Amino acid sequence: MTTTAGADTTTHPPGTAELTAGEGRTLRAVKVMWQREWIRFSRNKVRILMGMITPMMFLLILGTGLNGTVGGADYRAYLFPGVLLMAVQSPAMAVGISIVWDRQSGFLRQMLVAPVRRGALLGGLCLGGATTGAVYGLLVLLVAGYAGIPYGPELLLGLLEVALVAFAFTAIGVLAAVRIRRIDTFQIVVGIAVMPMLFLSGAMFPVGGLPTWLGAAVLANPLTYGVDALRRTLPGDLDLGGLAVGPRWWGWAPPVLLEVGIVALIAAVALMAATRRFARAD
């Protein structure tokens, strides 16, 4: 048997070419959905401004107003991690609203018939939310000096943690969006859910003195671990001079890596649940 010179005689296992093509489509789907959220974010300067108003008001007004009531500690530094995570709520809300709007406009149905994995579509959206959330976090970190937090390499680690929490927030928002059909209902549900999470996370006040039933809610709150991880990562005195105590499991303080892992696990579970529900959306 003769073979043509230069011909490719390499054999591939059955299904390899199809698997490679499928992986390529998956990566392109993730990229397209990420770009879609980034373009929507970057072209709306008003949205960026409005998303910064609430966290800046908490830091500049509430933080400054209560700064003299905590003895020699700096309340603004204590409040700063909570302000960082407050800023990532806006992109999570925006991604969820876009899904509800896509359902109403019919674009969601077109997404469902695309020959790509459902998880890739939602994963790209969550990455877009994490990216925009990191931008918000970066803008807040630029004023860290006002809160008495020195500028250093720890801020970069803090920014990575902010991006992870933004991804988790977006995944939870996506999970709600694939189940809710009306934009106003989505906004109400997410607003009602997020505010208790923020107040029961140790972001606004130390949670050590709360009653037992509220203490259990604090430990079950994923945002508690995000706030505490940031407070222990960022430089400076962010714990009200030792008065603020993070989450404790029978007297044991989980390390920062475990707290970050908890946030990542919750994000993964929310994304998987959203993917399963998204596959049945209409």
C-alpha positions as MATLAB code, in Angstrom:
seq = 'MTTTAGADTTTHPPGTAELTAGEGRTLRAVKVMWQREWIRFSRNKVRILMGMITPMMFLLILGTGLNGTVGGADYRAYLFPGVLLMAVQSPAMAVGISIVWDRQSGFLRQMLVAPVRRGALLGGLCLGGATTGAVYGLLVLLVAGYAGIPYGPELLLGLLEVALVAFAFTAIGVLAAVRIRRIDTFQIVVGIAVMPMLFLSGAMFPVGGLPTWLGAAVLANPLTYGVDALRRTLPGDLDLGGLAVGPRWWGWAPPVLLEVGIVALIAAVALMAATRRFARAD';
ca = [
       0.000    0.000    0.000;
       1.350    3.411   -0.902;
       0.776    6.652    0.911;
       0.906   10.142   -0.418;
       3.930   12.125    0.733;
       3.107   14.665    3.421;
      -0.301   13.135    4.176;
      -1.393   13.109    7.793;
      -1.504    9.463    8.804;
      -2.002   10.168   12.510;
      -4.916    8.271   13.939;
      -7.182    9.663   16.627;
      -9.310    7.729   19.074;
     -12.983    7.685   18.153;
     -14.781   10.807   19.362;
     -11.604   12.825   19.980;
     -12.261   15.314   17.181;
     -15.857   15.767   18.318;
     -14.731   16.285   21.929;
     -12.204   18.898   20.871;
     -14.808   20.751   18.809;
     -17.212   20.630   21.742;
     -14.603   22.062   24.083;
     -13.910   24.843   21.597;
     -17.593   25.730   21.420;
     -17.767   25.719   25.216;
     -14.830   28.111   25.556;
     -16.243   30.400   22.882;
     -19.602   30.430   24.648;
     -17.947   31.398   27.934;
     -15.996   34.149   26.183;
     -19.046   35.523   24.363;
     -21.168   35.671   27.513;
     -18.309   37.264   29.443;
     -17.807   39.869   26.697;
     -21.535   40.553   26.613;
     -21.568   41.474   30.294;
     -18.339   43.460   30.032;
     -19.580   45.514   27.069;
     -22.872   46.162   28.843;
     -20.960   47.307   31.921;
     -18.313   49.432   30.191;
     -20.804   51.311   28.034;
     -23.006   52.357   30.939;
     -21.090   54.975   32.896;
     -24.204   55.945   34.846;
     -24.498   52.384   36.132;
     -20.902   52.488   37.357;
     -21.532   55.765   39.157;
     -24.791   54.625   40.729;
     -23.205   51.373   41.852;
     -20.556   53.324   43.793;
     -22.908   55.771   45.525;
     -24.243   53.451   48.244;
     -20.901   51.963   49.399;
     -19.257   55.376   49.359;
     -22.096   56.851   51.420;
     -21.639   54.105   54.010;
     -17.893   54.718   54.169;
     -17.861   58.516   54.041;
     -21.009   59.293   56.034;
     -21.746   56.334   58.327;
     -18.088   55.472   58.824;
     -17.089   59.050   59.605;
     -20.158   59.696   61.751;
     -19.568   56.673   63.990;
     -15.804   56.914   64.009;
     -15.732   58.780   67.315;
     -18.003   56.323   69.132;
     -15.675   53.310   69.257;
     -12.945   54.619   71.505;
      -9.498   54.784   69.949;
     -10.273   52.385   67.104;
     -11.055   53.478   63.557;
     -14.588   52.441   62.626;
     -13.979   53.334   58.989;
     -11.255   50.675   58.777;
     -13.589   48.146   60.388;
     -16.365   49.043   57.937;
     -14.125   48.923   54.866;
     -14.378   45.153   54.087;
     -18.159   45.393   54.242;
     -18.109   48.392   51.917;
     -15.977   46.407   49.471;
     -18.469   43.565   49.348;
     -21.406   45.958   49.252;
     -20.002   47.312   45.989;
     -20.187   43.907   44.255;
     -23.946   43.626   44.743;
     -24.616   45.881   41.760;
     -23.043   43.636   39.070;
     -24.735   40.558   40.568;
     -28.090   42.296   40.371;
     -27.398   43.461   36.804;
     -26.549   39.956   35.563;
     -29.691   38.531   37.115;
     -31.842   41.272   35.616;
     -30.310   40.599   32.194;
     -31.393   36.949   32.400;
     -34.958   37.878   33.357;
     -35.017   40.419   30.539;
     -33.636   37.862   28.062;
     -36.511   35.542   28.958;
     -39.068   38.279   28.299;
     -37.447   39.306   25.006;
     -37.115   35.727   23.716;
     -33.310   35.744   23.652;
     -33.219   33.142   26.411;
     -34.920   30.605   24.145;
     -32.238   31.179   21.502;
     -29.558   30.570   24.120;
     -31.161   27.276   25.108;
     -31.104   25.882   21.562;
     -27.420   26.761   21.036;
     -25.193   23.647   20.735;
     -23.217   24.432   23.883;
     -23.375   23.383   27.490;
     -25.793   25.322   29.665;
     -23.135   25.613   32.344;
     -20.843   27.403   29.885;
     -23.456   30.087   29.252;
     -24.110   30.705   32.934;
     -20.426   30.368   33.777;
     -19.590   33.108   31.286;
     -22.249   35.348   32.820;
     -20.875   34.720   36.312;
     -17.335   35.462   35.143;
     -18.639   38.705   33.686;
     -20.222   39.551   37.034;
     -16.989   38.679   38.846;
     -14.980   40.904   36.480;
     -17.261   43.894   36.877;
     -17.403   43.264   40.615;
     -13.603   43.327   40.728;
     -13.682   46.695   38.953;
     -16.022   48.063   41.605;
     -13.761   46.611   44.268;
     -10.729   48.252   42.688;
     -12.475   51.626   42.700;
     -13.222   51.236   46.411;
      -9.655   50.120   47.147;
      -8.391   53.373   45.649;
      -9.804   55.198   48.694;
      -8.430   52.681   51.216;
      -6.126   55.359   52.592;
      -9.127   57.407   53.736;
     -10.122   54.477   55.959;
      -6.633   54.305   57.436;
      -5.652   51.219   55.435;
      -2.078   51.405   54.075;
      -1.498   50.666   50.417;
       0.425   47.444   49.971;
       0.487   44.093   48.142;
      -2.181   42.752   50.500;
      -4.694   44.872   48.602;
      -4.145   42.682   45.541;
      -5.003   39.581   47.558;
      -8.048   41.415   48.848;
      -9.068   42.218   45.278;
      -8.917   38.518   44.373;
     -11.166   37.725   47.327;
     -13.564   40.453   46.224;
     -13.688   38.910   42.736;
     -14.502   35.508   44.246;
     -17.298   36.947   46.377;
     -18.584   38.792   43.297;
     -18.654   35.469   41.439;
     -20.578   33.880   44.331;
     -23.021   36.793   44.493;
     -23.567   36.574   40.746;
     -24.099   32.802   40.869;
     -26.717   33.231   43.605;
     -28.336   36.029   41.596;
     -28.357   33.829   38.485;
     -29.957   31.010   40.480;
     -32.748   33.388   41.491;
     -33.052   34.807   37.950;
     -33.604   31.440   36.254;
     -36.569   30.869   38.573;
     -38.152   34.330   38.477;
     -39.933   35.708   35.421;
     -40.489   39.355   36.353;
     -37.779   41.986   36.788;
     -39.541   43.815   39.621;
     -40.062   40.538   41.507;
     -36.395   39.646   41.045;
     -35.263   43.008   42.418;
     -37.498   42.667   45.473;
     -36.442   39.093   46.221;
     -32.720   39.790   45.833;
     -32.968   43.019   47.835;
     -34.738   41.255   50.700;
     -32.185   38.438   50.666;
     -29.018   40.543   50.403;
     -29.634   43.084   53.171;
     -29.956   40.512   56.004;
     -26.876   38.748   54.665;
     -24.943   42.008   54.848;
     -26.087   42.959   58.344;
     -25.544   39.436   59.723;
     -22.011   39.128   58.350;
     -20.083   41.260   60.801;
     -19.660   43.945   58.170;
     -21.470   46.672   60.138;
     -20.980   45.651   63.766;
     -19.251   42.891   65.768;
     -21.422   39.791   65.971;
     -19.920   38.283   69.103;
     -22.636   39.628   71.393;
     -25.625   38.461   69.349;
     -28.139   35.980   70.844;
     -27.748   32.308   70.037;
     -30.335   32.158   67.275;
     -28.790   35.117   65.456;
     -25.334   33.666   66.012;
     -26.415   30.550   64.135;
     -27.628   32.735   61.258;
     -24.239   34.472   61.198;
     -22.397   31.142   60.909;
     -24.743   29.984   58.137;
     -24.277   33.231   56.207;
     -21.706   32.809   53.392;
     -20.981   36.535   53.417;
     -19.670   36.193   56.999;
     -16.669   34.266   55.724;
     -16.042   36.666   52.859;
     -16.044   39.665   55.198;
     -13.802   37.965   57.757;
     -11.352   36.761   55.093;
     -11.026   40.313   53.784;
     -10.633   41.747   57.285;
      -7.797   39.338   58.002;
      -6.145   39.843   54.597;
      -6.120   43.626   54.245;
      -3.349   45.503   56.085;
      -3.962   47.644   59.143;
      -6.145   47.418   62.239;
      -9.555   46.409   60.897;
     -10.951   44.626   63.963;
     -11.786   47.612   66.200;
      -8.674   47.077   68.254;
      -9.462   43.416   68.875;
     -13.134   43.912   69.751;
     -14.400   42.353   66.521;
     -14.269   38.570   66.516;
     -14.814   36.569   63.350;
     -16.815   33.351   63.017;
     -16.033   30.630   65.530;
     -16.802   26.921   65.261;
     -16.974   25.686   68.858;
     -14.323   28.223   69.780;
     -12.115   27.528   66.738;
     -11.468   30.235   64.148;
     -11.398   28.835   60.578;
      -8.308   29.983   58.632;
      -8.594   32.387   55.740;
      -8.040   29.679   53.115;
     -10.929   27.667   54.525;
     -13.163   30.742   54.537;
     -12.281   31.422   50.903;
     -12.973   27.760   50.126;
     -16.425   28.028   51.696;
     -17.272   30.995   49.479;
     -15.983   29.121   46.413;
     -18.011   26.021   47.333;
     -21.202   28.045   47.716;
     -20.557   29.686   44.342;
     -20.078   26.286   42.694;
     -23.231   24.830   44.261;
     -25.305   27.864   43.247;
     -23.954   27.692   39.680;
     -24.685   23.962   39.374;
     -28.217   24.421   40.722;
     -28.789   27.332   38.326;
     -27.495   25.247   35.412;
     -29.919   22.421   36.144;
     -32.842   24.817   36.370;
     -31.662   26.773   33.320;
     -31.775   23.652   31.161;
     -35.524   23.448   31.845;
     -36.214   27.175   31.392;
     -38.605   28.375   28.689;
];
